[in-house]
Amino acid sequence: MQIGPHTLETPLIVAPMAGVTDRPFRELCLRLGAGMAVSEMLLANPDVWDTQKTRMRMGHSAETGLRSVQIAGADPEMMAFAARYNVEQGAQIVDINMGCPAKKVNKKLAGSALLRQPDLVRTICQAVVNAVEVPVTLKIRTGWDPDNRNGEEIARIAEDCGIAALAVHGRTRTDLYRGEAEYDTIRAIKQAVSIPVVANGDIDSPEKARYVLDYTGVDAVMIGRAAQGRPWIFREIRHFLETGTKLPPPDREEVRTLMNEHVTNLHQFYGAFLGARIARKHVGWYLDEEETGREFRKHFNALDCADAQLEALEVYFDGLG
């Protein structure tokens, strides 16, 4: 998949997820087969940047792979400023968010709320594209609601404005994450424009990735929630796409190693206290389907000390035999 001067090694992209796709998670997914990982969404308003969480999201120069940074907002000038600032911080691709369904984002007319204002979509896309020299991409949903699926119209606007690639989640804003993603609209969008299109939504297995690529004709697939606690899904899909055969799931020792590395990297990136708190949800996702993990998760979630968390993980896996 070609995005400006860059070529992805594999058509697998990590979807931006607030509170999930931080640098430790992105680096892990890239190591396990993803071609690109998009950062957590950053609000374009500089008045909200002076927080520890936001500052940690804005340093990109030390990352490996293509550095794609997602920004959100409804003011074209602020979006342009945010794009320039993030490029100065090391971003190689700027991604515009017009797909977030969260009320706190939509009430500011940002995220997927922008799909109801095609003229503003055009103005924002033009402002950001003109503000930076790097490729600009766009993430949308199929529309605001099932009666107003205007994804094709938005896609044509994006292409006219110089957007380099378009990612489409196969739900409308009012669907949130309920029901099943639909791919007919994504297929129609792919046929309507010449820029690369990425399909997103409910891609949770190698077989599903193959089906979506074939059915929609898109250039790549974007995986979000299915990678939580299962970052090796990129390796599994990549192998299946290349060979037509399925990899066995990782054995217990590999899961143990990956979890320890991930938790350690969270502690190092955020610091011992904050890193320990953030590690709780990731460990919960890793052990979500483990019967023996339920009681352990309660114990782990009560630990505030980084060293205690790592020791608890060793004891847990040792106890599994």
C-alpha positions as CSV (number, residue, x, y, z in Angstrom):
1,M,0.0,0.0,0.0
2,Q,1.5,3.3,-1.1
3,I,1.1,6.4,1.1
4,G,3.0,9.3,-0.4
5,P,6.7,8.4,-0.5
6,H,6.2,5.5,1.9
7,T,5.4,1.9,1.2
8,L,4.0,-0.4,3.9
9,E,5.8,-3.7,4.3
10,T,2.5,-5.4,5.0
11,P,-1.1,-4.2,4.6
12,L,-1.9,-4.4,8.3
13,I,-2.4,-1.2,10.3
14,V,-2.9,-0.8,14.0
15,A,-6.0,1.4,14.6
16,P,-5.6,4.4,16.9
17,M,-7.4,3.7,20.2
18,A,-7.5,6.2,23.0
19,G,-5.7,4.9,26.1
20,V,-4.4,1.8,24.2
21,T,-2.2,2.6,21.3
22,D,0.6,4.3,23.2
23,R,4.2,3.9,22.2
24,P,4.9,0.5,24.0
25,F,1.8,-1.1,22.4
26,R,2.5,0.3,19.0
27,E,6.1,-0.9,19.1
28,L,5.0,-4.4,20.2
29,C,2.4,-4.6,17.3
30,L,5.0,-3.5,14.8
31,R,7.4,-6.1,16.0
32,L,4.7,-8.8,15.7
33,G,3.8,-8.1,12.1
34,A,1.9,-4.8,11.7
35,G,3.0,-2.5,8.9
36,M,2.1,0.7,10.6
37,A,0.6,1.8,13.9
38,V,-1.4,5.1,14.2
39,S,-1.0,7.0,17.5
40,E,-3.7,7.8,20.0
41,M,-5.9,10.7,19.0
42,L,-4.6,14.1,19.9
43,L,-6.9,17.1,20.2
44,A,-5.9,20.0,18.0
45,N,-6.6,22.6,20.7
46,P,-3.2,23.6,22.2
47,D,-4.9,24.8,25.4
48,V,-5.3,21.1,26.4
49,W,-1.8,20.0,25.6
50,D,-0.2,20.9,28.9
51,T,-0.8,17.6,30.6
52,Q,1.6,14.7,31.3
53,K,-0.5,12.3,29.2
54,T,-0.6,14.6,26.2
55,R,3.1,15.5,26.4
56,M,3.9,11.8,26.4
57,R,1.8,11.3,23.2
58,M,3.5,14.0,21.3
59,G,7.1,12.8,21.2
60,H,7.5,10.7,18.0
61,S,11.2,11.0,16.9
62,A,12.4,8.0,19.0
63,E,9.8,5.6,17.5
64,T,10.5,2.9,14.9
65,G,8.5,2.4,11.7
66,L,6.3,4.9,10.0
67,R,5.2,7.5,12.6
68,S,1.5,8.3,12.0
69,V,-0.1,10.8,14.4
70,Q,-3.8,11.3,14.6
71,I,-5.3,14.7,15.3
72,A,-8.9,15.7,16.0
73,G,-10.8,19.0,16.0
74,A,-13.3,21.1,14.1
75,D,-11.3,24.4,13.7
76,P,-9.3,24.3,10.4
77,E,-6.6,26.7,11.7
78,M,-6.1,24.7,14.9
79,M,-5.9,21.5,12.9
80,A,-3.3,23.0,10.6
81,F,-1.3,24.2,13.6
82,A,-1.5,20.8,15.3
83,A,-0.4,19.1,12.1
84,R,2.7,21.4,11.8
85,Y,3.5,20.9,15.4
86,N,3.4,17.1,15.3
87,V,5.5,17.0,12.2
88,E,8.1,19.1,14.0
89,Q,8.0,16.5,16.8
90,G,8.7,13.7,14.3
91,A,5.4,12.7,12.7
92,Q,5.9,11.3,9.2
93,I,2.1,11.0,8.5
94,V,-0.7,13.2,9.9
95,D,-4.0,11.4,10.2
96,I,-7.3,13.4,10.6
97,N,-9.9,11.8,12.9
98,M,-13.5,12.1,11.6
99,G,-14.5,8.7,12.9
100,C,-14.5,8.9,16.7
101,P,-18.1,8.4,18.0
102,A,-17.5,9.6,21.6
103,K,-20.0,12.1,22.8
104,K,-17.4,14.3,24.4
105,V,-15.7,14.6,21.0
106,N,-18.8,14.9,18.9
107,K,-20.4,17.6,21.0
108,K,-17.5,19.8,19.9
109,L,-18.4,19.0,16.3
110,A,-15.3,16.9,15.9
111,G,-14.8,13.2,15.2
112,S,-17.6,11.6,13.3
113,A,-19.9,14.7,13.9
114,L,-18.0,16.3,11.0
115,L,-19.5,13.8,8.6
116,R,-22.7,15.8,8.8
117,Q,-20.8,18.9,7.5
118,P,-19.2,18.1,4.1
119,D,-18.2,21.7,3.5
120,L,-16.3,21.8,6.8
121,V,-14.7,18.4,6.0
122,R,-13.3,20.0,2.8
123,T,-12.0,23.1,4.6
124,I,-10.3,21.0,7.3
125,C,-8.7,18.6,4.8
126,Q,-7.4,21.5,2.6
127,A,-6.0,23.3,5.7
128,V,-4.1,20.3,7.0
129,V,-2.8,19.2,3.6
130,N,-1.6,22.7,2.8
131,A,0.0,23.0,6.3
132,V,2.5,20.1,6.0
133,E,4.8,18.4,3.5
134,V,4.2,14.9,4.8
135,P,1.2,12.7,3.6
136,V,-2.1,13.4,5.3
137,T,-4.6,10.6,5.8
138,L,-8.2,10.6,7.0
139,K,-10.2,8.2,9.2
140,I,-14.0,8.2,8.8
141,R,-17.1,6.1,9.4
142,T,-19.6,5.2,6.8
143,G,-21.8,8.1,7.8
144,W,-23.7,9.6,10.7
145,D,-26.5,7.0,10.9
146,P,-27.9,4.2,8.6
147,D,-30.1,6.7,6.8
148,N,-27.2,9.0,6.1
149,R,-24.3,6.9,4.8
150,N,-22.4,9.6,2.9
151,G,-19.0,7.9,3.0
152,E,-18.6,8.0,-0.8
153,E,-19.2,11.8,-0.8
154,I,-16.7,12.3,2.0
155,A,-14.2,10.1,0.2
156,R,-14.4,12.1,-3.0
157,I,-13.9,15.3,-1.0
158,A,-10.9,13.9,0.6
159,E,-9.4,12.8,-2.7
160,D,-10.0,16.3,-4.2
161,C,-8.2,17.9,-1.2
162,G,-5.1,15.8,-1.6
163,I,-5.7,13.3,1.2
164,A,-3.2,10.4,0.6
165,A,-5.2,7.5,2.0
166,L,-8.6,6.9,3.6
167,A,-9.5,4.5,6.5
168,V,-13.1,3.6,6.9
169,H,-14.8,2.0,9.9
170,G,-17.7,-0.1,8.7
171,R,-20.3,1.4,11.1
172,T,-22.1,4.7,11.3
173,R,-21.6,7.0,14.3
174,T,-25.0,6.1,15.8
175,D,-24.0,2.4,15.6
176,L,-21.1,3.1,18.0
177,Y,-19.5,-0.4,18.2
178,R,-22.8,-2.3,18.3
179,G,-23.8,-5.0,15.8
180,E,-21.6,-6.1,13.0
181,A,-19.5,-3.9,10.7
182,E,-20.8,-3.7,7.1
183,Y,-18.4,-3.7,4.2
184,D,-20.7,-2.8,1.3
185,T,-20.1,0.9,1.9
186,I,-16.4,0.4,2.1
187,R,-16.5,-1.5,-1.1
188,A,-18.4,1.3,-2.8
189,I,-15.9,3.9,-1.4
190,K,-13.0,1.9,-2.8
191,Q,-14.6,1.9,-6.2
192,A,-15.4,5.6,-6.0
193,V,-11.9,6.9,-5.5
194,S,-8.3,6.2,-6.7
195,I,-6.5,6.8,-3.4
196,P,-5.7,3.9,-1.1
197,V,-8.6,2.8,1.1
198,V,-8.2,0.9,4.4
199,A,-11.0,-1.2,5.9
200,N,-11.6,-1.2,9.6
201,G,-14.2,-3.0,11.9
202,D,-14.6,-6.5,13.2
203,I,-11.4,-7.9,11.6
204,D,-10.5,-10.4,14.3
205,S,-9.0,-13.4,12.5
206,P,-6.8,-14.2,9.5
207,E,-9.8,-15.6,7.6
208,K,-11.8,-12.4,8.2
209,A,-8.9,-10.2,7.0
210,R,-8.6,-12.3,3.8
211,Y,-12.4,-12.0,3.3
212,V,-12.5,-8.2,3.8
213,L,-9.5,-7.6,1.5
214,D,-11.1,-9.8,-1.2
215,Y,-14.7,-8.5,-0.8
216,T,-14.0,-4.8,-0.6
217,G,-10.9,-4.6,-2.8
218,V,-9.2,-2.3,-0.3
219,D,-5.5,-1.8,-0.1
220,A,-5.1,-2.6,3.6
221,V,-7.0,-3.6,6.8
222,M,-6.9,-1.8,10.1
223,I,-7.2,-3.8,13.3
224,G,-8.2,-2.3,16.7
225,R,-10.0,-4.1,19.5
226,A,-9.0,-7.5,18.3
227,A,-5.3,-6.7,19.0
228,Q,-6.0,-5.9,22.7
229,G,-4.3,-8.7,24.6
230,R,-3.5,-10.4,21.3
231,P,-0.9,-8.3,19.5
232,W,0.3,-11.4,17.7
233,I,-2.8,-11.3,15.6
234,F,-0.8,-9.2,13.0
235,R,1.7,-12.0,12.7
236,E,-1.1,-14.6,12.3
237,I,-2.8,-12.5,9.6
238,R,0.4,-11.7,7.8
239,H,1.4,-15.4,7.6
240,F,-2.1,-16.4,6.4
241,L,-2.1,-13.8,3.7
242,E,1.3,-14.8,2.5
243,T,0.9,-18.6,2.7
244,G,-2.7,-19.5,3.0
245,T,-1.9,-21.5,6.1
246,K,-2.6,-20.7,9.8
247,L,0.1,-20.3,12.4
248,P,-0.4,-22.1,15.7
249,P,-1.3,-19.8,18.6
250,P,1.7,-18.7,20.8
251,D,2.5,-21.1,23.5
252,R,2.4,-20.2,27.2
253,E,6.0,-19.3,27.4
254,E,5.9,-16.9,24.5
255,V,2.8,-15.2,26.0
256,R,4.6,-15.0,29.3
257,T,7.6,-13.3,27.7
258,L,5.5,-10.9,25.7
259,M,3.4,-9.9,28.7
260,N,6.5,-9.3,30.8
261,E,8.1,-7.3,28.1
262,H,5.0,-5.2,27.5
263,V,4.4,-4.5,31.2
264,T,8.1,-3.7,31.7
265,N,8.0,-1.2,28.8
266,L,4.9,0.4,30.2
267,H,6.7,0.9,33.6
268,Q,9.7,2.4,31.8
269,F,7.7,4.7,29.5
270,Y,5.2,6.1,32.0
271,G,7.2,5.6,35.2
272,A,6.7,3.0,37.9
273,F,3.4,4.4,39.4
274,L,1.5,5.4,36.3
275,G,2.9,2.5,34.3
276,A,1.6,0.1,36.9
277,R,-1.9,1.5,36.7
278,I,-1.9,1.4,32.9
279,A,-0.6,-2.2,32.9
280,R,-3.7,-3.4,34.6
281,K,-6.0,-3.2,31.6
282,H,-3.4,-4.8,29.3
283,V,-2.9,-7.7,31.6
284,G,-6.6,-8.1,31.9
285,W,-6.9,-8.3,28.1
286,Y,-4.1,-10.9,27.8
287,L,-5.8,-13.1,30.4
288,D,-9.4,-12.4,29.4
289,E,-10.1,-15.9,28.1
290,E,-8.0,-17.7,30.7
291,E,-10.2,-19.4,33.4
292,T,-7.3,-19.3,35.8
293,G,-6.7,-15.6,35.2
294,R,-9.9,-14.2,36.7
295,E,-8.8,-14.4,40.3
296,F,-5.3,-13.3,39.4
297,R,-6.6,-10.2,37.7
298,K,-8.3,-9.1,40.9
299,H,-5.0,-9.5,42.7
300,F,-3.0,-7.8,40.0
301,N,-5.3,-4.8,39.8
302,A,-4.7,-4.1,43.4
303,L,-0.9,-3.8,42.9
304,D,0.5,-0.3,42.7
305,C,4.2,-1.2,42.6
306,A,5.9,-2.0,39.3
307,D,8.2,-4.6,40.9
308,A,5.3,-6.3,42.6
309,Q,3.4,-6.6,39.3
310,L,6.3,-8.3,37.6
311,E,6.8,-10.6,40.5
312,A,3.1,-11.5,40.5
313,L,3.2,-12.3,36.8
314,E,6.2,-14.7,37.4
315,V,4.3,-16.4,40.2
316,Y,1.2,-16.7,38.1
317,F,2.9,-18.3,35.2
318,D,5.0,-20.6,37.4
319,G,1.8,-21.8,39.0
320,L,0.4,-22.9,35.6
321,G,3.1,-25.6,35.3
